[in-house]
Amino acid sequence: MKRASARIYTFLIFLFLYAPIFVLIVFSFNDSDTASRTVWGGFSFRWYRKLFEDRLIMEALRNTLFIAVVSASVSTVLGTTAAIGINSMKRLPRRIMMNITNFPMVNPEIVTGVSLMLLFVSAVRLFSGRSLGMVSLIAAHITFCLPYVILSVLPKLRQMDPNLYEAAQDLGCPPLKAFFKVVLPEIMPGIVTGMMMAFTLSIDDFVISYFTSGTTQTLPIYIYSMTRKRISPEINALSTVLFSVIMVLLLIINVRSFQERSIRRKTEDL
């Protein structure tokens, strides 16, 4: 009885989480003229064709992907370096640094957005005199993605045997080479997870981007501007494409990590 209840409960949770996405994917092929209309008008690729012909949506998508790739890459490098430094600290300084790291995650996004906007506006007026734009957006995205990368890498550093790095150096490996040969492969799953999380958070962000975007439009901001008039069914098609791409990336990463674990187990057994 308990097992059946647990299965039903799990099924209901997954249904609640994924049913809206399934409906979105189905209606991206709907031939209806309104995104909010739930009447099936026939199967069609009409909105996918219009999606790739819409210059404004494509420009917003390019901006979003460019910002996501750059901010995820920079925050991954900085976050991995910060995680290594925090992990090597003593107990009290480590706790202080972790509290500082966690603060941007619990801080309301609107507070972060307004404070970053004020900071960037002051910096722009002081140094360049230009308006907010791509640079301020990338800097803002790096700011809120950084803690997630740190929290993804730190557990892998704690799981790693701390003597491996010293053993590699004792065997004649230079410190930098020892890091890339010994430490980096051990923490790579955490780095990849943090990078994927930073990438998805950057694509999804609206509040902070809205305050720091200036004249640059990202996809969430463009969709928000469409809600004031009429949401085109092209958004259903675009959301389906983004969901599919992220799902494929996650599957590739999970399959690769599973293969690496199985290879390690085989080598350990030998």
URMO-V939530 format. One record per backbone hydrogen bond with DSSP energy under -1.0 kcal/mol. CO is the residue of the C=O (numbers start at 1). NH is the residue of the N-H. E is the energy in kcal/mol with one decimal. If there is no record, write none. Layout:
BEGIN
CO&NH&E  CO&NH&E
END
This chain:
BEGIN
1&5&-2.3  2&6&-2.4  3&7&-2.0  4&8&-2.4  5&9&-2.6  6&10&-2.4  7&11&-2.6  8&12&-2.4  9&13&-2.0  10&14&-2.4  11&15&-2.4  12&16&-2.4  13&17&-2.0  14&18&-2.7  15&19&-2.1  18&22&-2.4  19&23&-2.5  20&24&-2.3  21&25&-2.4  22&26&-2.4  23&27&-2.6  26&29&-1.5  29&44&-2.2  42&31&-1.5  45&49&-2.0  46&50&-2.2  47&51&-1.7  48&52&-1.7  50&54&-1.0  54&58&-2.0  55&59&-2.1  56&60&-2.3  57&61&-2.6  58&62&-2.5  59&63&-2.3  60&64&-2.3  61&65&-2.7  62&66&-2.5  63&67&-2.6  64&68&-2.4  65&69&-2.6  66&70&-2.4  67&71&-2.7  68&72&-2.2  69&73&-2.2  70&74&-2.7  71&75&-2.5  72&76&-1.7  73&77&-1.9  74&78&-2.7  75&79&-2.6  76&80&-2.3  77&81&-2.1  78&82&-2.6  79&83&-2.5  80&84&-2.0  81&85&-2.0  82&86&-2.9  83&87&-2.5  84&88&-1.2  86&89&-1.2  90&94&-2.1  91&95&-2.1  92&96&-2.1  93&97&-2.5  94&98&-2.3  95&99&-2.1  96&100&-2.1  97&101&-2.3  98&102&-2.5  99&103&-1.3  102&106&-1.4  103&107&-1.7  108&112&-2.1  109&113&-3.1  110&114&-2.4  111&115&-2.4  112&116&-2.4  113&117&-2.2  114&118&-2.3  115&119&-2.1  116&120&-3.0  117&121&-2.7  118&122&-2.0  119&123&-2.4  120&124&-3.0  121&125&-2.2  122&126&-1.8  123&127&-2.5  124&128&-1.1  124&129&-4.4  132&215&-1.4  133&137&-2.0  134&138&-2.4  135&139&-2.4  136&140&-2.2  137&141&-2.4  138&142&-2.4  139&143&-1.7  140&144&-1.7  141&145&-1.7  142&146&-1.8  145&149&-1.5  146&150&-2.1  147&151&-2.4  148&152&-1.0  149&153&-2.0  150&154&-2.4  153&157&-1.7  154&158&-2.1  155&159&-1.7  156&160&-1.2  161&164&-1.5  163&167&-2.5  164&168&-2.2  165&169&-1.5  166&170&-2.2  167&171&-1.5  168&173&-2.1  169&172&-1.6  174&178&-3.0  175&179&-1.9  176&180&-2.0  177&181&-2.3  178&182&-2.5  178&183&-1.1  179&184&-3.1  183&187&-1.8  187&191&-2.0  188&192&-2.8  189&193&-2.2  190&194&-2.4  191&195&-2.4  192&196&-2.5  193&197&-2.4  194&198&-2.5  195&199&-2.4  196&200&-2.4  197&201&-2.5  198&202&-2.1  199&203&-2.0  200&204&-2.1  201&205&-1.5  206&210&-2.7  207&211&-1.3  208&212&-1.4  209&213&-1.2  213&216&-2.0  218&222&-2.4  219&223&-2.7  220&224&-2.2  221&225&-2.0  222&226&-1.4  223&227&-1.3  226&229&-1.4  231&35&-1.4  232&235&-2.0  233&237&-1.4  234&238&-2.6  235&239&-2.8  236&240&-2.0  237&241&-2.1  238&242&-2.4  239&243&-2.5  240&244&-2.4  241&245&-2.4  242&246&-2.4  243&247&-2.3  244&248&-2.4  245&249&-2.2  246&250&-2.3  247&251&-2.3  248&252&-2.5  249&253&-2.4  250&254&-2.6  251&255&-2.6  252&256&-2.4  253&257&-2.5  254&258&-2.2  255&259&-2.3  256&260&-2.3  257&261&-2.3  258&262&-2.2  259&263&-2.3  260&264&-2.3  261&265&-2.2  262&266&-2.0  263&267&-2.4  264&268&-2.4  265&269&-2.1  266&270&-1.7
END
